[in-house]
């Protein structure tokens, strides 16, 4: 549970609301945490790609 909250805190530290983050990232984070691995960081570049994808395919 603590590790999941740390992932959410890291997203919020970027100035993003968790609900605005790519669903693909949350699936990735869930799968990695379930396997007892660290998820990749959610980056501003990754977020920009997600926003771009949403514009193309709403």
Secondary structure as GFF3:
##gff-version 3
##sequence-region A 1 58
A	DSSP	alpha_helix	2	13	.	.	.	ID=ss1
A	DSSP	three_ten_helix	18	20	.	.	.	ID=ss2
A	DSSP	alpha_helix	23	34	.	.	.	ID=ss3
A	DSSP	alpha_helix	44	56	.	.	.	ID=ss4
###
